[in-house]
Amino acid sequence: MSTERHLLNDLIKSKTDTTGSEVLREIEANDKYIKDVQLKKLKDLHDRQFKERCVSPLIRLYEKYNTSALNDGDLQNWAELIDRDMRILEGTIKILREELDEGQ
């Protein structure tokens, strides 16, 4: 058996840690930390910002116009308010998509 082959077999069968295996173990630990801790924080931050920017304004719109339109009893007025709000939302989504496309 050649010397290189013998050294390779010794390296493969070795039970001691090498610098490479220690670095790999550290990378795996970092990956676990990123997935378990940092990704959770990022998701929570995203969810909170999404709620503040999108969900809460829609809830306020609903609460504002739902009571006033139903109290008036004017179905035509209510339909016009909903139509206007839908157009505003469509325009906002279109602008956000355009900004997202420009950013990529």
N, CA, C and O atoms as CSV, one atom per row, in Angstrom:
chain,resi,resn,atom,element,x,y,z
A,1,MET,N,N,0.851,-1.171,0.000
A,1,MET,CA,C,0.000,0.000,0.000
A,1,MET,C,C,0.897,1.234,0.000
A,1,MET,O,O,1.900,1.291,0.711
A,2,SER,N,N,0.523,2.202,-0.797
A,2,SER,CA,C,1.339,3.407,-0.882
A,2,SER,C,C,1.214,4.229,0.392
A,2,SER,O,O,0.267,4.071,1.163
A,3,THR,N,N,2.172,5.095,0.594
A,3,THR,CA,C,2.197,5.937,1.787
A,3,THR,C,C,0.990,6.871,1.821
A,3,THR,O,O,0.389,7.083,2.874
A,4,GLU,N,N,0.646,7.421,0.670
A,4,GLU,CA,C,-0.499,8.340,0.610
A,4,GLU,C,C,-1.794,7.615,0.970
A,4,GLU,O,O,-2.634,8.140,1.701
A,5,ARG,N,N,-1.937,6.407,0.445
A,5,ARG,CA,C,-3.136,5.631,0.715
A,5,ARG,C,C,-3.209,5.278,2.203
A,5,ARG,O,O,-4.279,5.330,2.809
A,6,HIS,N,N,-2.084,4.926,2.772
A,6,HIS,CA,C,-2.026,4.597,4.194
A,6,HIS,C,C,-2.389,5.827,5.045
A,6,HIS,O,O,-3.142,5.711,6.012
A,7,LEU,N,N,-1.856,6.996,4.685
A,7,LEU,CA,C,-2.176,8.229,5.415
A,7,LEU,C,C,-3.664,8.579,5.292
A,7,LEU,O,O,-4.295,9.021,6.251
A,8,LEU,N,N,-4.201,8.371,4.097
A,8,LEU,CA,C,-5.618,8.649,3.876
A,8,LEU,C,C,-6.483,7.725,4.733
A,8,LEU,O,O,-7.443,8.180,5.356
A,9,ASN,N,N,-6.156,6.451,4.770
A,9,ASN,CA,C,-6.907,5.512,5.605
A,9,ASN,C,C,-6.812,5.886,7.076
A,9,ASN,O,O,-7.806,5.818,7.799
A,10,ASP,N,N,-5.622,6.281,7.529
A,10,ASP,CA,C,-5.459,6.697,8.921
A,10,ASP,C,C,-6.320,7.922,9.230
A,10,ASP,O,O,-6.936,8.015,10.292
A,11,LEU,N,N,-6.346,8.851,8.288
A,11,LEU,CA,C,-7.134,10.074,8.472
A,11,LEU,C,C,-8.628,9.766,8.527
A,11,LEU,O,O,-9.348,10.309,9.366
A,12,ILE,N,N,-9.086,8.905,7.643
A,12,ILE,CA,C,-10.510,8.562,7.591
A,12,ILE,C,C,-10.947,7.826,8.852
A,12,ILE,O,O,-12.031,8.079,9.376
A,13,LYS,N,N,-10.113,6.923,9.334
A,13,LYS,CA,C,-10.465,6.100,10.497
A,13,LYS,C,C,-10.122,6.766,11.828
A,13,LYS,O,O,-10.379,6.197,12.889
A,14,SER,N,N,-9.555,7.943,11.779
A,14,SER,CA,C,-9.119,8.620,12.995
A,14,SER,C,C,-10.306,9.001,13.870
A,14,SER,O,O,-11.344,9.432,13.368
A,15,LYS,N,N,-10.149,8.840,15.171
A,15,LYS,CA,C,-11.192,9.195,16.138
A,15,LYS,C,C,-10.967,10.580,16.739
A,15,LYS,O,O,-11.832,11.087,17.454
A,16,THR,N,N,-9.831,11.192,16.463
A,16,THR,CA,C,-9.533,12.507,17.031
A,16,THR,C,C,-10.102,13.605,16.140
A,16,THR,O,O,-10.225,13.449,14.925
A,17,ASP,N,N,-10.446,14.724,16.783
A,17,ASP,CA,C,-10.976,15.867,16.038
A,17,ASP,C,C,-9.862,16.570,15.286
A,17,ASP,O,O,-8.744,16.729,15.777
A,18,THR,N,N,-10.204,16.980,14.083
A,18,THR,CA,C,-9.280,17.787,13.294
A,18,THR,C,C,-9.781,19.222,13.317
A,18,THR,O,O,-10.893,19.498,13.766
A,19,THR,N,N,-8.962,20.113,12.838
A,19,THR,CA,C,-9.384,21.515,12.753
A,19,THR,C,C,-10.615,21.632,11.864
A,19,THR,O,O,-11.539,22.391,12.159
A,20,GLY,N,N,-10.616,20.879,10.784
A,20,GLY,CA,C,-11.764,20.904,9.878
A,20,GLY,C,C,-13.036,20.420,10.537
A,20,GLY,O,O,-14.098,21.014,10.348
A,21,SER,N,N,-12.946,19.340,11.317
A,21,SER,CA,C,-14.155,18.827,11.980
A,21,SER,C,C,-14.639,19.787,13.064
A,21,SER,O,O,-15.844,19.916,13.282
A,22,GLU,N,N,-13.719,20.454,13.737
A,22,GLU,CA,C,-14.114,21.446,14.743
A,22,GLU,C,C,-14.822,22.627,14.097
A,22,GLU,O,O,-15.818,23.127,14.620
A,23,VAL,N,N,-14.299,23.072,12.950
A,23,VAL,CA,C,-14.934,24.175,12.222
A,23,VAL,C,C,-16.320,23.748,11.743
A,23,VAL,O,O,-17.278,24.516,11.831
A,24,LEU,N,N,-16.419,22.520,11.238
A,24,LEU,CA,C,-17.712,22.017,10.778
A,24,LEU,C,C,-18.713,21.953,11.930
A,24,LEU,O,O,-19.873,22.325,11.750
A,25,ARG,N,N,-18.298,21.498,13.088
A,25,ARG,CA,C,-19.165,21.435,14.254
A,25,ARG,C,C,-19.624,22.845,14.647
A,25,ARG,O,O,-20.781,23.045,15.015
A,26,GLU,N,N,-18.718,23.811,14.567
A,26,GLU,CA,C,-19.072,25.199,14.896
A,26,GLU,C,C,-20.081,25.751,13.888
A,26,GLU,O,O,-21.025,26.448,14.262
A,27,ILE,N,N,-19.877,25.435,12.616
A,27,ILE,CA,C,-20.814,25.883,11.580
A,27,ILE,C,C,-22.194,25.285,11.827
A,27,ILE,O,O,-23.203,25.980,11.710
A,28,GLU,N,N,-22.240,24.008,12.166
A,28,GLU,CA,C,-23.524,23.361,12.435
A,28,GLU,C,C,-24.209,23.970,13.658
A,28,GLU,O,O,-25.428,24.140,13.669
A,29,ALA,N,N,-23.431,24.295,14.678
A,29,ALA,CA,C,-24.008,24.938,15.865
A,29,ALA,C,C,-24.548,26.322,15.513
A,29,ALA,O,O,-25.616,26.713,15.984
A,30,ASN,N,N,-23.809,27.061,14.685
A,30,ASN,CA,C,-24.273,28.385,14.253
A,30,ASN,C,C,-25.552,28.262,13.439
A,30,ASN,O,O,-26.472,29.067,13.587
A,31,ASP,N,N,-25.607,27.250,12.577
A,31,ASP,CA,C,-26.793,27.029,11.760
A,31,ASP,C,C,-28.002,26.752,12.650
A,31,ASP,O,O,-29.085,27.288,12.416
A,32,LYS,N,N,-27.819,25.923,13.659
A,32,LYS,CA,C,-28.902,25.613,14.597
A,32,LYS,C,C,-29.348,26.882,15.329
A,32,LYS,O,O,-30.547,27.106,15.497
A,33,TYR,N,N,-28.395,27.713,15.764
A,33,TYR,CA,C,-28.732,28.959,16.457
A,33,TYR,C,C,-29.513,29.884,15.527
A,33,TYR,O,O,-30.508,30.489,15.926
A,34,ILE,N,N,-29.051,29.985,14.287
A,34,ILE,CA,C,-29.725,30.857,13.318
A,34,ILE,C,C,-31.160,30.385,13.107
A,34,ILE,O,O,-32.090,31.192,13.116
A,35,LYS,N,N,-31.338,29.087,12.920
A,35,LYS,CA,C,-32.685,28.562,12.667
A,35,LYS,C,C,-33.576,28.648,13.898
A,35,LYS,O,O,-34.750,29.000,13.790
A,36,ASP,N,N,-33.031,28.331,15.057
A,36,ASP,CA,C,-33.859,28.271,16.263
A,36,ASP,C,C,-34.115,29.634,16.892
A,36,ASP,O,O,-35.203,29.868,17.418
A,37,VAL,N,N,-33.148,30.531,16.850
A,37,VAL,CA,C,-33.272,31.798,17.573
A,37,VAL,C,C,-33.489,32.972,16.620
A,37,VAL,O,O,-34.502,33.668,16.700
A,38,GLN,N,N,-32.539,33.182,15.728
A,38,GLN,CA,C,-32.600,34.375,14.884
A,38,GLN,C,C,-33.763,34.323,13.901
A,38,GLN,O,O,-34.408,35.344,13.662
A,39,LEU,N,N,-34.044,33.160,13.327
A,39,LEU,CA,C,-35.156,33.060,12.388
A,39,LEU,C,C,-36.489,33.312,13.094
A,39,LEU,O,O,-37.378,33.951,12.532
A,40,LYS,N,N,-36.629,32.817,14.314
A,40,LYS,CA,C,-37.849,33.064,15.088
A,40,LYS,C,C,-38.017,34.562,15.357
A,40,LYS,O,O,-39.115,35.101,15.225
A,41,LYS,N,N,-36.916,35.232,15.737
A,41,LYS,CA,C,-36.990,36.676,15.978
A,41,LYS,C,C,-37.373,37.417,14.701
A,41,LYS,O,O,-38.179,38.347,14.735
A,42,LEU,N,N,-36.791,37.000,13.569
A,42,LEU,CA,C,-37.093,37.645,12.295
A,42,LEU,C,C,-38.555,37.437,11.912
A,42,LEU,O,O,-39.208,38.367,11.438
A,43,LYS,N,N,-39.072,36.235,12.110
A,43,LYS,CA,C,-40.485,35.976,11.811
A,43,LYS,C,C,-41.394,36.822,12.700
A,43,LYS,O,O,-42.371,37.401,12.225
A,44,ASP,N,N,-41.068,36.892,13.988
A,44,ASP,CA,C,-41.876,37.706,14.907
A,44,ASP,C,C,-41.867,39.171,14.500
A,44,ASP,O,O,-42.904,39.834,14.520
A,45,LEU,N,N,-40.685,39.679,14.129
A,45,LEU,CA,C,-40.568,41.065,13.682
A,45,LEU,C,C,-41.395,41.284,12.425
A,45,LEU,O,O,-42.119,42.275,12.323
A,46,HIS,N,N,-41.294,40.368,11.467
A,46,HIS,CA,C,-42.058,40.482,10.225
A,46,HIS,C,C,-43.553,40.452,10.514
A,46,HIS,O,O,-44.307,41.265,9.978
A,47,ASP,N,N,-43.987,39.515,11.362
A,47,ASP,CA,C,-45.410,39.415,11.686
A,47,ASP,C,C,-45.917,40.689,12.347
A,47,ASP,O,O,-47.007,41.166,12.030
A,48,ARG,N,N,-45.134,41.238,13.260
A,48,ARG,CA,C,-45.543,42.459,13.959
A,48,ARG,C,C,-45.633,43.628,12.971
A,48,ARG,O,O,-46.596,44.395,13.001
A,49,GLN,N,N,-44.625,43.762,12.092
A,49,GLN,CA,C,-44.658,44.858,11.120
A,49,GLN,C,C,-45.799,44.673,10.123
A,49,GLN,O,O,-46.456,45.643,9.747
A,50,PHE,N,N,-46.038,43.436,9.696
A,50,PHE,CA,C,-47.144,43.175,8.774
A,50,PHE,C,C,-48.471,43.559,9.418
A,50,PHE,O,O,-49.332,44.160,8.776
A,51,LYS,N,N,-48.625,43.208,10.685
A,51,LYS,CA,C,-49.863,43.543,11.386
A,51,LYS,C,C,-50.025,45.053,11.496
A,51,LYS,O,O,-51.114,45.584,11.273
A,52,GLU,N,N,-48.924,45.756,11.845
A,52,GLU,CA,C,-48.995,47.211,11.998
A,52,GLU,C,C,-49.280,47.903,10.675
A,52,GLU,O,O,-50.034,48.875,10.632
A,53,ARG,N,N,-48.684,47.410,9.593
A,53,ARG,CA,C,-48.811,48.094,8.301
A,53,ARG,C,C,-50.040,47.686,7.508
A,53,ARG,O,O,-50.585,48.495,6.758
A,54,CYS,N,N,-50.485,46.447,7.662
A,54,CYS,CA,C,-51.559,45.956,6.800
A,54,CYS,C,C,-52.837,45.604,7.549
A,54,CYS,O,O,-53.915,46.092,7.207
A,55,VAL,N,N,-52.724,44.774,8.550
A,55,VAL,CA,C,-53.921,44.265,9.221
A,55,VAL,C,C,-54.620,45.355,10.024
A,55,VAL,O,O,-55.830,45.542,9.895
A,56,SER,N,N,-53.876,46.066,10.842
A,56,SER,CA,C,-54.496,47.095,11.688
A,56,SER,C,C,-55.190,48.184,10.875
A,56,SER,O,O,-56.307,48.566,11.224
A,57,PRO,N,N,-54.572,48.710,9.791
A,57,PRO,CA,C,-55.298,49.705,8.992
A,57,PRO,C,C,-56.590,49.155,8.382
A,57,PRO,O,O,-57.588,49.870,8.293
A,58,LEU,N,N,-56.571,47.894,7.963
A,58,LEU,CA,C,-57.797,47.312,7.416
A,58,LEU,C,C,-58.873,47.174,8.488
A,58,LEU,O,O,-60.054,47.405,8.227
A,59,ILE,N,N,-58.466,46.804,9.673
A,59,ILE,CA,C,-59.436,46.695,10.772
A,59,ILE,C,C,-60.030,48.064,11.086
A,59,ILE,O,O,-61.232,48.185,11.327
A,60,ARG,N,N,-59.173,49.107,11.084
A,60,ARG,CA,C,-59.684,50.462,11.343
A,60,ARG,C,C,-60.659,50.899,10.246
A,60,ARG,O,O,-61.695,51.499,10.534
A,61,LEU,N,N,-60.324,50.597,8.990
A,61,LEU,CA,C,-61.246,50.926,7.896
A,61,LEU,C,C,-62.576,50.207,8.080
A,61,LEU,O,O,-63.645,50.798,7.928
A,62,TYR,N,N,-62.492,48.951,8.401
A,62,TYR,CA,C,-63.714,48.172,8.604
A,62,TYR,C,C,-64.562,48.768,9.725
A,62,TYR,O,O,-65.766,48.972,9.571
A,63,GLU,N,N,-63.914,49.042,10.849
A,63,GLU,CA,C,-64.658,49.575,11.990
A,63,GLU,C,C,-65.240,50.953,11.685
A,63,GLU,O,O,-66.349,51.275,12.109
A,64,LYS,N,N,-64.484,51.758,10.948
A,64,LYS,CA,C,-64.941,53.118,10.638
A,64,LYS,C,C,-66.165,53.096,9.723
A,64,LYS,O,O,-67.162,53.765,9.993
A,65,TYR,N,N,-66.081,52.325,8.648
A,65,TYR,CA,C,-67.140,52.383,7.650
A,65,TYR,C,C,-68.254,51.375,7.895
A,65,TYR,O,O,-69.380,51.589,7.447
A,66,ASN,N,N,-67.977,50.319,8.572
A,66,ASN,CA,C,-69.018,49.328,8.813
A,66,ASN,C,C,-70.138,49.908,9.664
A,66,ASN,O,O,-71.314,49.748,9.337
A,67,THR,N,N,-69.786,50.575,10.744
A,67,THR,CA,C,-70.828,51.125,11.618
A,67,THR,C,C,-71.552,52.289,10.957
A,67,THR,O,O,-72.773,52.398,11.063
A,68,SER,N,N,-70.809,53.166,10.271
A,68,SER,CA,C,-71.469,54.330,9.669
A,68,SER,C,C,-72.368,53.925,8.511
A,68,SER,O,O,-73.456,54.479,8.353
A,69,ALA,N,N,-71.937,52.983,7.712
A,69,ALA,CA,C,-72.756,52.576,6.570
A,69,ALA,C,C,-73.995,51.820,7.029
A,69,ALA,O,O,-75.084,52.015,6.490
A,70,LEU,N,N,-73.829,50.966,8.013
A,70,LEU,CA,C,-74.984,50.211,8.483
A,70,LEU,C,C,-75.959,51.095,9.247
A,70,LEU,O,O,-77.169,50.871,9.210
A,71,ASN,N,N,-75.433,52.096,9.937
A,71,ASN,CA,C,-76.328,53.002,10.658
A,71,ASN,C,C,-77.145,53.846,9.702
A,71,ASN,O,O,-78.310,54.143,9.967
A,72,ASP,N,N,-76.537,54.233,8.587
A,72,ASP,CA,C,-77.261,55.032,7.609
A,72,ASP,C,C,-78.356,54.214,6.944
A,72,ASP,O,O,-79.398,54.750,6.568
A,73,GLY,N,N,-78.121,52.926,6.802
A,73,GLY,CA,C,-79.106,52.092,6.138
A,73,GLY,C,C,-79.118,52.286,4.641
A,73,GLY,O,O,-79.986,51.744,3.957
A,74,ASP,N,N,-78.185,53.039,4.120
A,74,ASP,CA,C,-78.133,53.322,2.698
A,74,ASP,C,C,-77.206,52.316,2.031
A,74,ASP,O,O,-75.985,52.452,2.103
A,75,LEU,N,N,-77.772,51.323,1.394
A,75,LEU,CA,C,-76.982,50.267,0.775
A,75,LEU,C,C,-76.111,50.807,-0.356
A,75,LEU,O,O,-74.973,50.366,-0.518
A,76,GLN,N,N,-76.619,51.743,-1.132
A,76,GLN,CA,C,-75.837,52.325,-2.224
A,76,GLN,C,C,-74.609,53.044,-1.673
A,76,GLN,O,O,-73.509,52.883,-2.203
A,77,ASN,N,N,-74.782,53.824,-0.629
A,77,ASN,CA,C,-73.672,54.534,-0.002
A,77,ASN,C,C,-72.636,53.548,0.521
A,77,ASN,O,O,-71.433,53.751,0.357
A,78,TRP,N,N,-73.105,52.495,1.143
A,78,TRP,CA,C,-72.218,51.469,1.687
A,78,TRP,C,C,-71.414,50.809,0.569
A,78,TRP,O,O,-70.212,50.587,0.714
A,79,ALA,N,N,-72.075,50.495,-0.544
A,79,ALA,CA,C,-71.396,49.874,-1.681
A,79,ALA,C,C,-70.347,50.819,-2.267
A,79,ALA,O,O,-69.263,50.378,-2.650
A,80,GLU,N,N,-70.658,52.100,-2.338
A,80,GLU,CA,C,-69.692,53.071,-2.859
A,80,GLU,C,C,-68.474,53.179,-1.946
A,80,GLU,O,O,-67.344,53.265,-2.428
A,81,LEU,N,N,-68.695,53.176,-0.646
A,81,LEU,CA,C,-67.572,53.230,0.293
A,81,LEU,C,C,-66.676,51.998,0.155
A,81,LEU,O,O,-65.450,52.110,0.155
A,82,ILE,N,N,-67.288,50.846,0.038
A,82,ILE,CA,C,-66.505,49.616,-0.119
A,82,ILE,C,C,-65.744,49.641,-1.436
A,82,ILE,O,O,-64.573,49.266,-1.487
A,83,ASP,N,N,-66.407,50.085,-2.504
A,83,ASP,CA,C,-65.747,50.163,-3.805
A,83,ASP,C,C,-64.551,51.101,-3.751
A,83,ASP,O,O,-63.484,50.779,-4.273
A,84,ARG,N,N,-64.723,52.252,-3.127
A,84,ARG,CA,C,-63.616,53.201,-2.999
A,84,ARG,C,C,-62.460,52.603,-2.201
A,84,ARG,O,O,-61.299,52.727,-2.590
A,85,ASP,N,N,-62.784,51.958,-1.089
A,85,ASP,CA,C,-61.738,51.344,-0.268
A,85,ASP,C,C,-61.008,50.240,-1.027
A,85,ASP,O,O,-59.790,50.101,-0.909
A,86,MET,N,N,-61.751,49.461,-1.801
A,86,MET,CA,C,-61.117,48.394,-2.590
A,86,MET,C,C,-60.170,48.987,-3.636
A,86,MET,O,O,-59.088,48.451,-3.872
A,87,ARG,N,N,-60.576,50.086,-4.256
A,87,ARG,CA,C,-59.701,50.733,-5.242
A,87,ARG,C,C,-58.432,51.271,-4.577
A,87,ARG,O,O,-57.343,51.185,-5.146
A,88,ILE,N,N,-58.577,51.821,-3.381
A,88,ILE,CA,C,-57.407,52.306,-2.634
A,88,ILE,C,C,-56.475,51.144,-2.320
A,88,ILE,O,O,-55.260,51.252,-2.487
A,89,LEU,N,N,-57.044,50.037,-1.867
A,89,LEU,CA,C,-56.232,48.860,-1.553
A,89,LEU,C,C,-55.551,48.303,-2.800
A,89,LEU,O,O,-54.378,47.933,-2.752
A,90,GLU,N,N,-56.279,48.241,-3.918
A,90,GLU,CA,C,-55.690,47.759,-5.165
A,90,GLU,C,C,-54.528,48.649,-5.597
A,90,GLU,O,O,-53.481,48.154,-6.014
A,91,GLY,N,N,-54.716,49.952,-5.497
A,91,GLY,CA,C,-53.646,50.881,-5.856
A,91,GLY,C,C,-52.442,50.736,-4.949
A,91,GLY,O,O,-51.300,50.788,-5.407
A,92,THR,N,N,-52.694,50.555,-3.670
A,92,THR,CA,C,-51.599,50.375,-2.714
A,92,THR,C,C,-50.829,49.102,-3.009
A,92,THR,O,O,-49.598,49.102,-3.004
A,93,ILE,N,N,-51.543,48.020,-3.265
A,93,ILE,CA,C,-50.879,46.749,-3.589
A,93,ILE,C,C,-50.081,46.883,-4.879
A,93,ILE,O,O,-48.973,46.356,-4.974
A,94,LYS,N,N,-50.623,47.574,-5.866
A,94,LYS,CA,C,-49.907,47.768,-7.128
A,94,LYS,C,C,-48.614,48.543,-6.896
A,94,LYS,O,O,-47.571,48.180,-7.440
A,95,ILE,N,N,-48.671,49.596,-6.102
A,95,ILE,CA,C,-47.473,50.391,-5.796
A,95,ILE,C,C,-46.450,49.543,-5.064
A,95,ILE,O,O,-45.260,49.604,-5.373
A,96,LEU,N,N,-46.899,48.751,-4.094
A,96,LEU,CA,C,-45.978,47.889,-3.344
A,96,LEU,C,C,-45.317,46.866,-4.255
A,96,LEU,O,O,-44.120,46.604,-4.132
A,97,ARG,N,N,-46.088,46.287,-5.168
A,97,ARG,CA,C,-45.508,45.314,-6.109
A,97,ARG,C,C,-44.480,45.977,-7.013
A,97,ARG,O,O,-43.421,45.405,-7.273
A,98,GLU,N,N,-44.782,47.181,-7.495
A,98,GLU,CA,C,-43.834,47.893,-8.354
A,98,GLU,C,C,-42.548,48.201,-7.601
A,98,GLU,O,O,-41.456,48.051,-8.149
A,99,GLU,N,N,-42.670,48.630,-6.349
A,99,GLU,CA,C,-41.481,48.912,-5.541
A,99,GLU,C,C,-40.690,47.644,-5.278
A,99,GLU,O,O,-39.460,47.666,-5.272
A,100,LEU,N,N,-41.389,46.544,-5.062
A,100,LEU,CA,C,-40.719,45.266,-4.830
A,100,LEU,C,C,-39.987,44.818,-6.092
A,100,LEU,O,O,-38.859,44.330,-6.017
A,101,ASP,N,N,-40.630,44.983,-7.258
A,101,ASP,CA,C,-39.989,44.609,-8.520
A,101,ASP,C,C,-38.767,45.470,-8.803
A,101,ASP,O,O,-37.767,44.977,-9.327
A,102,GLU,N,N,-38.840,46.757,-8.460
A,102,GLU,CA,C,-37.698,47.646,-8.667
A,102,GLU,C,C,-36.548,47.293,-7.744
A,102,GLU,O,O,-35.385,47.457,-8.114
A,103,GLY,N,N,-36.853,46.813,-6.548
A,103,GLY,CA,C,-35.835,46.472,-5.564
A,103,GLY,C,C,-35.087,45.198,-5.914
A,103,GLY,O,O,-33.990,44.969,-5.405
A,104,GLN,N,N,-35.654,44.374,-6.765
A,104,GLN,CA,C,-35.002,43.090,-7.088
A,104,GLN,C,C,-34.203,43.167,-8.321
A,104,GLN,O,O,-33.595,42.176,-8.726
